[in-house]
């Protein structure tokens, strides 16, 4: 049986050059998302705590009740 030979001929591409995207690994994406979620959660909780403390200091009962209902989502476990 004869061995088959294959020849290739290269031509210069005349179109625009394409750039390949480098995909970020899943573990890196996940860890970055978890860190950002934790930072946002902590920042929002701290802002809400300071607003509650301000409502207590000023004696605004209606504002305190509203903020304490929102704060329940942060302390639920």
PyMOL Python script that loads the backbone (N, CA, C, O; Angstrom):
from pymol import cmd

cmd.read_pdbstr("""\
ATOM      1  N   UNK A   1       0.841  -1.170   0.000  1.00  0.00           N
ATOM      2  CA  UNK A   1       0.000   0.000   0.000  1.00  0.00           C
ATOM      3  C   UNK A   1       0.892   1.241   0.000  1.00  0.00           C
ATOM      4  O   UNK A   1       1.864   1.319   0.751  1.00  0.00           O
ATOM      5  N   UNK A   2       0.555   2.187  -0.833  1.00  0.00           N
ATOM      6  CA  UNK A   2       1.344   3.409  -0.952  1.00  0.00           C
ATOM      7  C   UNK A   2       1.030   4.351   0.205  1.00  0.00           C
ATOM      8  O   UNK A   2      -0.110   4.424   0.664  1.00  0.00           O
ATOM      9  N   UNK A   3       2.037   5.064   0.668  1.00  0.00           N
ATOM     10  CA  UNK A   3       1.826   6.098   1.668  1.00  0.00           C
ATOM     11  C   UNK A   3       1.325   7.350   0.961  1.00  0.00           C
ATOM     12  O   UNK A   3       1.838   7.751  -0.084  1.00  0.00           O
ATOM     13  N   UNK A   4       0.309   7.953   1.564  1.00  0.00           N
ATOM     14  CA  UNK A   4      -0.231   9.159   0.956  1.00  0.00           C
ATOM     15  C   UNK A   4       0.465  10.372   1.534  1.00  0.00           C
ATOM     16  O   UNK A   4       0.733  10.447   2.733  1.00  0.00           O
ATOM     17  N   UNK A   5       0.747  11.299   0.676  1.00  0.00           N
ATOM     18  CA  UNK A   5       1.378  12.550   1.097  1.00  0.00           C
ATOM     19  C   UNK A   5       0.359  13.666   0.989  1.00  0.00           C
ATOM     20  O   UNK A   5      -0.482  13.691   0.090  1.00  0.00           O
ATOM     21  N   UNK A   6       0.460  14.574   1.918  1.00  0.00           N
ATOM     22  CA  UNK A   6      -0.440  15.720   1.914  1.00  0.00           C
ATOM     23  C   UNK A   6       0.417  16.975   1.878  1.00  0.00           C
ATOM     24  O   UNK A   6       1.359  17.111   2.659  1.00  0.00           O
ATOM     25  N   UNK A   7       0.103  17.864   0.999  1.00  0.00           N
ATOM     26  CA  UNK A   7       0.845  19.119   0.921  1.00  0.00           C
ATOM     27  C   UNK A   7      -0.093  20.272   1.247  1.00  0.00           C
ATOM     28  O   UNK A   7      -1.268  20.278   0.879  1.00  0.00           O
ATOM     29  N   UNK A   8       0.458  21.222   1.936  1.00  0.00           N
ATOM     30  CA  UNK A   8      -0.294  22.423   2.310  1.00  0.00           C
ATOM     31  C   UNK A   8       0.326  23.613   1.617  1.00  0.00           C
ATOM     32  O   UNK A   8       1.544  23.693   1.456  1.00  0.00           O
ATOM     33  N   UNK A   9      -0.523  24.533   1.211  1.00  0.00           N
ATOM     34  CA  UNK A   9      -0.037  25.760   0.622  1.00  0.00           C
ATOM     35  C   UNK A   9      -0.616  26.919   1.429  1.00  0.00           C
ATOM     36  O   UNK A   9      -1.832  27.017   1.591  1.00  0.00           O
ATOM     37  N   UNK A  10       0.240  27.784   1.927  1.00  0.00           N
ATOM     38  CA  UNK A  10      -0.172  28.894   2.779  1.00  0.00           C
ATOM     39  C   UNK A  10      -0.346  30.161   1.945  1.00  0.00           C
ATOM     40  O   UNK A  10       0.462  30.468   1.068  1.00  0.00           O
ATOM     41  N   UNK A  11      -1.415  30.879   2.242  1.00  0.00           N
ATOM     42  CA  UNK A  11      -1.687  32.154   1.584  1.00  0.00           C
ATOM     43  C   UNK A  11      -1.753  33.241   2.648  1.00  0.00           C
ATOM     44  O   UNK A  11      -2.189  32.993   3.772  1.00  0.00           O
ATOM     45  N   UNK A  12      -1.324  34.434   2.294  1.00  0.00           N
ATOM     46  CA  UNK A  12      -1.394  35.558   3.210  1.00  0.00           C
ATOM     47  C   UNK A  12      -2.846  36.005   3.332  1.00  0.00           C
ATOM     48  O   UNK A  12      -3.547  36.171   2.334  1.00  0.00           O
ATOM     49  N   UNK A  13      -3.289  36.199   4.592  1.00  0.00           N
ATOM     50  CA  UNK A  13      -4.653  36.642   4.876  1.00  0.00           C
ATOM     51  C   UNK A  13      -4.734  38.142   4.676  1.00  0.00           C
ATOM     52  O   UNK A  13      -3.931  38.890   5.234  1.00  0.00           O
ATOM     53  N   UNK A  14      -5.693  38.583   3.887  1.00  0.00           N
ATOM     54  CA  UNK A  14      -5.795  40.003   3.544  1.00  0.00           C
ATOM     55  C   UNK A  14      -6.765  40.770   4.442  1.00  0.00           C
ATOM     56  O   UNK A  14      -6.823  41.996   4.354  1.00  0.00           O
ATOM     57  N   UNK A  15      -7.522  40.098   5.296  1.00  0.00           N
ATOM     58  CA  UNK A  15      -8.518  40.763   6.125  1.00  0.00           C
ATOM     59  C   UNK A  15      -7.914  41.365   7.388  1.00  0.00           C
ATOM     60  O   UNK A  15      -6.696  41.411   7.560  1.00  0.00           O
ATOM     61  N   UNK A  16      -8.811  41.828   8.272  1.00  0.00           N
ATOM     62  CA  UNK A  16      -8.367  42.408   9.537  1.00  0.00           C
ATOM     63  C   UNK A  16      -7.883  41.298  10.471  1.00  0.00           C
ATOM     64  O   UNK A  16      -8.380  40.172  10.446  1.00  0.00           O
ATOM     65  N   UNK A  17      -6.911  41.651  11.284  1.00  0.00           N
ATOM     66  CA  UNK A  17      -6.378  40.681  12.237  1.00  0.00           C
ATOM     67  C   UNK A  17      -7.385  40.458  13.360  1.00  0.00           C
ATOM     68  O   UNK A  17      -8.012  41.405  13.835  1.00  0.00           O
ATOM     69  N   UNK A  18      -7.537  39.214  13.779  1.00  0.00           N
ATOM     70  CA  UNK A  18      -8.446  38.889  14.868  1.00  0.00           C
ATOM     71  C   UNK A  18      -7.641  38.753  16.148  1.00  0.00           C
ATOM     72  O   UNK A  18      -6.497  38.298  16.137  1.00  0.00           O
ATOM     73  N   UNK A  19      -8.261  39.157  17.257  1.00  0.00           N
ATOM     74  CA  UNK A  19      -7.608  39.016  18.545  1.00  0.00           C
ATOM     75  C   UNK A  19      -8.321  37.932  19.338  1.00  0.00           C
ATOM     76  O   UNK A  19      -9.549  37.922  19.420  1.00  0.00           O
ATOM     77  N   UNK A  20      -7.570  37.041  19.907  1.00  0.00           N
ATOM     78  CA  UNK A  20      -8.145  35.961  20.701  1.00  0.00           C
ATOM     79  C   UNK A  20      -8.360  36.458  22.126  1.00  0.00           C
ATOM     80  O   UNK A  20      -7.521  37.164  22.685  1.00  0.00           O
ATOM     81  N   UNK A  21      -9.501  36.076  22.705  1.00  0.00           N
ATOM     82  CA  UNK A  21      -9.776  36.439  24.083  1.00  0.00           C
ATOM     83  C   UNK A  21      -9.226  35.358  24.994  1.00  0.00           C
ATOM     84  O   UNK A  21      -9.299  34.168  24.688  1.00  0.00           O
ATOM     85  N   UNK A  22      -8.687  35.783  26.094  1.00  0.00           N
ATOM     86  CA  UNK A  22      -8.206  34.837  27.082  1.00  0.00           C
ATOM     87  C   UNK A  22      -9.256  34.750  28.178  1.00  0.00           C
ATOM     88  O   UNK A  22      -9.555  35.743  28.842  1.00  0.00           O
ATOM     89  N   UNK A  23      -9.804  33.580  28.361  1.00  0.00           N
ATOM     90  CA  UNK A  23     -10.889  33.404  29.322  1.00  0.00           C
ATOM     91  C   UNK A  23     -10.323  33.278  30.728  1.00  0.00           C
ATOM     92  O   UNK A  23      -9.310  32.617  30.954  1.00  0.00           O
ATOM     93  N   UNK A  24     -11.001  33.928  31.669  1.00  0.00           N
ATOM     94  CA  UNK A  24     -10.591  33.888  33.069  1.00  0.00           C
ATOM     95  C   UNK A  24     -11.092  32.569  33.664  1.00  0.00           C
ATOM     96  O   UNK A  24     -12.230  32.179  33.404  1.00  0.00           O
ATOM     97  N   UNK A  25     -10.275  31.881  34.450  1.00  0.00           N
ATOM     98  CA  UNK A  25     -10.710  30.616  35.039  1.00  0.00           C
ATOM     99  C   UNK A  25     -11.925  30.789  35.956  1.00  0.00           C
ATOM    100  O   UNK A  25     -12.104  31.831  36.586  1.00  0.00           O
ATOM    101  N   UNK A  26     -12.750  29.746  36.015  1.00  0.00           N
ATOM    102  CA  UNK A  26     -13.986  29.789  36.798  1.00  0.00           C
ATOM    103  C   UNK A  26     -13.707  30.048  38.271  1.00  0.00           C
ATOM    104  O   UNK A  26     -14.437  30.805  38.911  1.00  0.00           O
ATOM    105  N   UNK A  27     -12.660  29.433  38.820  1.00  0.00           N
ATOM    106  CA  UNK A  27     -12.355  29.599  40.241  1.00  0.00           C
ATOM    107  C   UNK A  27     -12.043  31.052  40.567  1.00  0.00           C
ATOM    108  O   UNK A  27     -12.435  31.560  41.618  1.00  0.00           O
ATOM    109  N   UNK A  28     -11.339  31.712  39.663  1.00  0.00           N
ATOM    110  CA  UNK A  28     -10.997  33.119  39.871  1.00  0.00           C
ATOM    111  C   UNK A  28     -12.247  33.996  39.795  1.00  0.00           C
ATOM    112  O   UNK A  28     -12.415  34.921  40.590  1.00  0.00           O
ATOM    113  N   UNK A  29     -13.115  33.698  38.839  1.00  0.00           N
ATOM    114  CA  UNK A  29     -14.369  34.456  38.727  1.00  0.00           C
ATOM    115  C   UNK A  29     -15.215  34.284  39.983  1.00  0.00           C
ATOM    116  O   UNK A  29     -15.761  35.251  40.513  1.00  0.00           O
ATOM    117  N   UNK A  30     -15.317  33.052  40.448  1.00  0.00           N
ATOM    118  CA  UNK A  30     -16.140  32.764  41.617  1.00  0.00           C
ATOM    119  C   UNK A  30     -15.593  33.437  42.870  1.00  0.00           C
ATOM    120  O   UNK A  30     -16.347  34.040  43.634  1.00  0.00           O
ATOM    121  N   UNK A  31     -14.297  33.335  43.078  1.00  0.00           N
ATOM    122  CA  UNK A  31     -13.714  33.952  44.275  1.00  0.00           C
ATOM    123  C   UNK A  31     -13.828  35.472  44.226  1.00  0.00           C
ATOM    124  O   UNK A  31     -14.062  36.103  45.256  1.00  0.00           O
ATOM    125  N   UNK A  32     -13.668  36.062  43.058  1.00  0.00           N
ATOM    126  CA  UNK A  32     -13.827  37.516  42.931  1.00  0.00           C
ATOM    127  C   UNK A  32     -15.262  37.931  43.218  1.00  0.00           C
ATOM    128  O   UNK A  32     -15.496  38.938  43.886  1.00  0.00           O
ATOM    129  N   UNK A  33     -16.224  37.161  42.719  1.00  0.00           N
ATOM    130  CA  UNK A  33     -17.632  37.479  42.972  1.00  0.00           C
ATOM    131  C   UNK A  33     -17.970  37.351  44.450  1.00  0.00           C
ATOM    132  O   UNK A  33     -18.714  38.171  44.988  1.00  0.00           O
ATOM    133  N   UNK A  34     -17.432  36.330  45.112  1.00  0.00           N
ATOM    134  CA  UNK A  34     -17.693  36.146  46.536  1.00  0.00           C
ATOM    135  C   UNK A  34     -17.094  37.279  47.369  1.00  0.00           C
ATOM    136  O   UNK A  34     -17.712  37.748  48.325  1.00  0.00           O
ATOM    137  N   UNK A  35     -15.898  37.710  47.003  1.00  0.00           N
ATOM    138  CA  UNK A  35     -15.266  38.818  47.733  1.00  0.00           C
ATOM    139  C   UNK A  35     -16.068  40.102  47.542  1.00  0.00           C
ATOM    140  O   UNK A  35     -16.302  40.836  48.502  1.00  0.00           O
ATOM    141  N   UNK A  36     -16.487  40.373  46.314  1.00  0.00           N
ATOM    142  CA  UNK A  36     -17.280  41.579  46.056  1.00  0.00           C
ATOM    143  C   UNK A  36     -18.628  41.532  46.783  1.00  0.00           C
ATOM    144  O   UNK A  36     -19.087  42.547  47.306  1.00  0.00           O
ATOM    145  N   UNK A  37     -19.254  40.365  46.814  1.00  0.00           N
ATOM    146  CA  UNK A  37     -20.512  40.233  47.536  1.00  0.00           C
ATOM    147  C   UNK A  37     -20.328  40.513  49.027  1.00  0.00           C
ATOM    148  O   UNK A  37     -21.143  41.197  49.646  1.00  0.00           O
ATOM    149  N   UNK A  38     -19.251  39.978  49.590  1.00  0.00           N
ATOM    150  CA  UNK A  38     -18.998  40.189  51.022  1.00  0.00           C
ATOM    151  C   UNK A  38     -18.719  41.657  51.328  1.00  0.00           C
ATOM    152  O   UNK A  38     -19.188  42.184  52.337  1.00  0.00           O
ATOM    153  N   UNK A  39     -17.955  42.316  50.460  1.00  0.00           N
ATOM    154  CA  UNK A  39     -17.638  43.734  50.660  1.00  0.00           C
ATOM    155  C   UNK A  39     -18.912  44.582  50.569  1.00  0.00           C
ATOM    156  O   UNK A  39     -19.126  45.469  51.395  1.00  0.00           O
ATOM    157  N   UNK A  40     -19.747  44.312  49.577  1.00  0.00           N
ATOM    158  CA  UNK A  40     -20.997  45.068  49.424  1.00  0.00           C
ATOM    159  C   UNK A  40     -21.936  44.818  50.598  1.00  0.00           C
ATOM    160  O   UNK A  40     -22.571  45.746  51.099  1.00  0.00           O
ATOM    161  N   UNK A  41     -22.023  43.564  51.037  1.00  0.00           N
ATOM    162  CA  UNK A  41     -22.878  43.226  52.171  1.00  0.00           C
ATOM    163  C   UNK A  41     -22.427  43.974  53.428  1.00  0.00           C
ATOM    164  O   UNK A  41     -23.248  44.550  54.142  1.00  0.00           O
ATOM    165  N   UNK A  42     -21.134  43.961  53.689  1.00  0.00           N
ATOM    166  CA  UNK A  42     -20.609  44.637  54.882  1.00  0.00           C
ATOM    167  C   UNK A  42     -20.824  46.147  54.811  1.00  0.00           C
ATOM    168  O   UNK A  42     -21.194  46.777  55.802  1.00  0.00           O
ATOM    169  N   UNK A  43     -20.590  46.722  53.634  1.00  0.00           N
ATOM    170  CA  UNK A  43     -20.755  48.165  53.474  1.00  0.00           C
ATOM    171  C   UNK A  43     -22.215  48.562  53.671  1.00  0.00           C
ATOM    172  O   UNK A  43     -22.503  49.536  54.368  1.00  0.00           O
ATOM    173  N   UNK A  44     -23.140  47.818  53.062  1.00  0.00           N
ATOM    174  CA  UNK A  44     -24.565  48.125  53.209  1.00  0.00           C
ATOM    175  C   UNK A  44     -25.022  47.966  54.652  1.00  0.00           C
ATOM    176  O   UNK A  44     -25.795  48.781  55.156  1.00  0.00           O
ATOM    177  N   UNK A  45     -24.543  46.917  55.318  1.00  0.00           N
ATOM    178  CA  UNK A  45     -24.912  46.686  56.713  1.00  0.00           C
ATOM    179  C   UNK A  45     -24.400  47.814  57.603  1.00  0.00           C
ATOM    180  O   UNK A  45     -25.112  48.278  58.493  1.00  0.00           O
ATOM    181  N   UNK A  46     -23.170  48.251  57.366  1.00  0.00           N
ATOM    182  CA  UNK A  46     -22.589  49.332  58.162  1.00  0.00           C
ATOM    183  C   UNK A  46     -23.359  50.641  57.946  1.00  0.00           C
ATOM    184  O   UNK A  46     -23.609  51.372  58.904  1.00  0.00           O
ATOM    185  N   UNK A  47     -23.732  50.939  56.707  1.00  0.00           N
ATOM    186  CA  UNK A  47     -24.496  52.154  56.417  1.00  0.00           C
ATOM    187  C   UNK A  47     -25.870  52.108  57.089  1.00  0.00           C
ATOM    188  O   UNK A  47     -26.346  53.112  57.619  1.00  0.00           O
ATOM    189  N   UNK A  48     -26.495  50.940  57.061  1.00  0.00           N
ATOM    190  CA  UNK A  48     -27.802  50.793  57.688  1.00  0.00           C
ATOM    191  C   UNK A  48     -27.703  50.926  59.201  1.00  0.00           C
ATOM    192  O   UNK A  48     -28.578  51.527  59.825  1.00  0.00           O
ATOM    193  N   UNK A  49     -26.650  50.374  59.798  1.00  0.00           N
ATOM    194  CA  UNK A  49     -26.447  50.514  61.242  1.00  0.00           C
ATOM    195  C   UNK A  49     -26.256  51.975  61.641  1.00  0.00           C
ATOM    196  O   UNK A  49     -26.799  52.426  62.650  1.00  0.00           O
ATOM    197  N   UNK A  50     -25.482  52.710  60.845  1.00  0.00           N
ATOM    198  CA  UNK A  50     -25.274  54.121  61.170  1.00  0.00           C
ATOM    199  C   UNK A  50     -26.566  54.921  61.006  1.00  0.00           C
ATOM    200  O   UNK A  50     -26.810  55.858  61.765  1.00  0.00           O
ATOM    201  N   UNK A  51     -27.399  54.560  60.019  1.00  0.00           N
ATOM    202  CA  UNK A  51     -28.685  55.241  59.847  1.00  0.00           C
ATOM    203  C   UNK A  51     -29.622  54.931  61.013  1.00  0.00           C
ATOM    204  O   UNK A  51     -30.356  55.806  61.471  1.00  0.00           O
ATOM    205  N   UNK A  52     -29.597  53.697  61.489  1.00  0.00           N
ATOM    206  CA  UNK A  52     -30.420  53.322  62.646  1.00  0.00           C
ATOM    207  C   UNK A  52     -29.959  54.082  63.888  1.00  0.00           C
ATOM    208  O   UNK A  52     -30.781  54.596  64.647  1.00  0.00           O
ATOM    209  N   UNK A  53     -28.658  54.150  64.090  1.00  0.00           N
ATOM    210  CA  UNK A  53     -28.126  54.893  65.237  1.00  0.00           C
ATOM    211  C   UNK A  53     -28.492  56.373  65.161  1.00  0.00           C
ATOM    212  O   UNK A  53     -28.785  56.995  66.182  1.00  0.00           O
ATOM    213  N   UNK A  54     -28.474  56.931  63.966  1.00  0.00           N
ATOM    214  CA  UNK A  54     -28.857  58.331  63.789  1.00  0.00           C
ATOM    215  C   UNK A  54     -30.345  58.529  64.106  1.00  0.00           C
ATOM    216  O   UNK A  54     -30.733  59.527  64.714  1.00  0.00           O
ATOM    217  N   UNK A  55     -31.171  57.558  63.685  1.00  0.00           N
ATOM    218  CA  UNK A  55     -32.606  57.651  63.975  1.00  0.00           C
ATOM    219  C   UNK A  55     -32.859  57.556  65.477  1.00  0.00           C
ATOM    220  O   UNK A  55     -33.749  58.225  66.002  1.00  0.00           O
ATOM    221  N   UNK A  56     -32.079  56.726  66.167  1.00  0.00           N
ATOM    222  CA  UNK A  56     -32.223  56.623  67.624  1.00  0.00           C
ATOM    223  C   UNK A  56     -31.798  57.925  68.291  1.00  0.00           C
ATOM    224  O   UNK A  56     -32.468  58.405  69.204  1.00  0.00           O
ATOM    225  N   UNK A  57     -30.687  58.495  67.836  1.00  0.00           N
ATOM    226  CA  UNK A  57     -30.179  59.735  68.424  1.00  0.00           C
ATOM    227  C   UNK A  57     -31.148  60.903  68.231  1.00  0.00           C
ATOM    228  O   UNK A  57     -31.308  61.732  69.126  1.00  0.00           O
ATOM    229  N   UNK A  58     -31.785  60.969  67.074  1.00  0.00           N
ATOM    230  CA  UNK A  58     -32.707  62.076  66.801  1.00  0.00           C
ATOM    231  C   UNK A  58     -34.112  61.808  67.312  1.00  0.00           C
ATOM    232  O   UNK A  58     -34.938  62.719  67.351  1.00  0.00           O
ATOM    233  N   UNK A  59     -34.397  60.567  67.707  1.00  0.00           N
ATOM    234  CA  UNK A  59     -35.712  60.242  68.245  1.00  0.00           C
ATOM    235  C   UNK A  59     -36.779  60.046  67.181  1.00  0.00           C
ATOM    236  O   UNK A  59     -37.969  60.188  67.466  1.00  0.00           O
ATOM    237  N   UNK A  60     -36.368  59.721  65.956  1.00  0.00           N
ATOM    238  CA  UNK A  60     -37.314  59.503  64.857  1.00  0.00           C
ATOM    239  C   UNK A  60     -37.787  58.050  64.883  1.00  0.00           C
ATOM    240  O   UNK A  60     -37.135  57.158  64.339  1.00  0.00           O
ATOM    241  N   UNK A  61     -38.922  57.834  65.521  1.00  0.00           N
ATOM    242  CA  UNK A  61     -39.417  56.468  65.735  1.00  0.00           C
ATOM    243  C   UNK A  61     -39.837  55.803  64.421  1.00  0.00           C
ATOM    244  O   UNK A  61     -39.560  54.622  64.212  1.00  0.00           O
ATOM    245  N   UNK A  62     -40.497  56.544  63.543  1.00  0.00           N
ATOM    246  CA  UNK A  62     -40.975  55.982  62.278  1.00  0.00           C
ATOM    247  C   UNK A  62     -39.803  55.539  61.395  1.00  0.00           C
ATOM    248  O   UNK A  62     -39.840  54.472  60.783  1.00  0.00           O
ATOM    249  N   UNK A  63     -38.785  56.362  61.341  1.00  0.00           N
ATOM    250  CA  UNK A  63     -37.591  56.022  60.551  1.00  0.00           C
ATOM    251  C   UNK A  63     -36.871  54.807  61.153  1.00  0.00           C
ATOM    252  O   UNK A  63     -36.378  53.944  60.427  1.00  0.00           O
ATOM    253  N   UNK A  64     -36.818  54.755  62.487  1.00  0.00           N
ATOM    254  CA  UNK A  64     -36.179  53.634  63.166  1.00  0.00           C
ATOM    255  C   UNK A  64     -36.885  52.313  62.849  1.00  0.00           C
ATOM    256  O   UNK A  64     -36.233  51.303  62.582  1.00  0.00           O
ATOM    257  N   UNK A  65     -38.215  52.329  62.882  1.00  0.00           N
ATOM    258  CA  UNK A  65     -38.976  51.104  62.599  1.00  0.00           C
ATOM    259  C   UNK A  65     -38.761  50.657  61.149  1.00  0.00           C
ATOM    260  O   UNK A  65     -38.603  49.468  60.872  1.00  0.00           O
ATOM    261  N   UNK A  66     -38.757  51.616  60.241  1.00  0.00           N
ATOM    262  CA  UNK A  66     -38.538  51.290  58.826  1.00  0.00           C
ATOM    263  C   UNK A  66     -37.147  50.695  58.612  1.00  0.00           C
ATOM    264  O   UNK A  66     -37.004  49.685  57.924  1.00  0.00           O
ATOM    265  N   UNK A  67     -36.123  51.316  59.198  1.00  0.00           N
ATOM    266  CA  UNK A  67     -34.754  50.826  59.022  1.00  0.00           C
ATOM    267  C   UNK A  67     -34.530  49.497  59.729  1.00  0.00           C
ATOM    268  O   UNK A  67     -33.767  48.661  59.245  1.00  0.00           O
ATOM    269  N   UNK A  68     -35.186  49.291  60.871  1.00  0.00           N
ATOM    270  CA  UNK A  68     -35.007  48.025  61.575  1.00  0.00           C
ATOM    271  C   UNK A  68     -35.625  46.867  60.791  1.00  0.00           C
ATOM    272  O   UNK A  68     -35.130  45.743  60.862  1.00  0.00           O
ATOM    273  N   UNK A  69     -36.704  47.130  60.043  1.00  0.00           N
ATOM    274  CA  UNK A  69     -37.275  46.084  59.175  1.00  0.00           C
ATOM    275  C   UNK A  69     -36.305  45.727  58.051  1.00  0.00           C
ATOM    276  O   UNK A  69     -36.178  44.557  57.691  1.00  0.00           O
ATOM    277  N   UNK A  70     -35.631  46.716  57.501  1.00  0.00           N
ATOM    278  CA  UNK A  70     -34.636  46.457  56.458  1.00  0.00           C
ATOM    279  C   UNK A  70     -33.419  45.724  57.030  1.00  0.00           C
ATOM    280  O   UNK A  70     -32.800  44.901  56.356  1.00  0.00           O
ATOM    281  N   UNK A  71     -33.094  46.040  58.277  1.00  0.00           N
ATOM    282  CA  UNK A  71     -31.900  45.449  58.911  1.00  0.00           C
ATOM    283  C   UNK A  71     -32.088  43.964  59.234  1.00  0.00           C
ATOM    284  O   UNK A  71     -31.107  43.232  59.368  1.00  0.00           O
ATOM    285  N   UNK A  72     -33.316  43.524  59.358  1.00  0.00           N
ATOM    286  CA  UNK A  72     -33.587  42.124  59.658  1.00  0.00           C
ATOM    287  C   UNK A  72     -33.016  41.180  58.611  1.00  0.00           C
ATOM    288  O   UNK A  72     -32.653  40.047  58.926  1.00  0.00           O
ATOM    289  N   UNK A  73     -32.936  41.639  57.371  1.00  0.00           N
ATOM    290  CA  UNK A  73     -32.370  40.810  56.306  1.00  0.00           C
ATOM    291  C   UNK A  73     -30.870  40.571  56.512  1.00  0.00           C
ATOM    292  O   UNK A  73     -30.328  39.567  56.051  1.00  0.00           O
ATOM    293  N   UNK A  74     -30.221  41.480  57.193  1.00  0.00           N
ATOM    294  CA  UNK A  74     -28.777  41.356  57.396  1.00  0.00           C
ATOM    295  C   UNK A  74     -28.417  40.487  58.600  1.00  0.00           C
ATOM    296  O   UNK A  74     -27.297  39.981  58.674  1.00  0.00           O
ATOM    297  N   UNK A  75     -29.336  40.305  59.537  1.00  0.00           N
ATOM    298  CA  UNK A  75     -29.004  39.512  60.714  1.00  0.00           C
ATOM    299  C   UNK A  75     -29.670  38.147  60.692  1.00  0.00           C
ATOM    300  O   UNK A  75     -29.447  37.343  61.597  1.00  0.00           O
ATOM    301  N   UNK A  76     -30.483  37.866  59.680  1.00  0.00           N
ATOM    302  CA  UNK A  76     -31.138  36.568  59.570  1.00  0.00           C
ATOM    303  C   UNK A  76     -30.093  35.502  59.219  1.00  0.00           C
ATOM    304  O   UNK A  76     -29.289  35.690  58.306  1.00  0.00           O
ATOM    305  N   UNK A  77     -30.111  34.401  59.940  1.00  0.00           N
ATOM    306  CA  UNK A  77     -29.156  33.320  59.650  1.00  0.00           C
ATOM    307  C   UNK A  77     -29.860  32.000  59.539  1.00  0.00           C
ATOM    308  O   UNK A  77     -29.220  30.977  59.298  1.00  0.00           O
TER     309      UNK A  77
END
""", "prot")
cmd.dss("prot")
cmd.show_as("cartoon", "prot")
cmd.util.cbc("prot")
cmd.orient("prot")
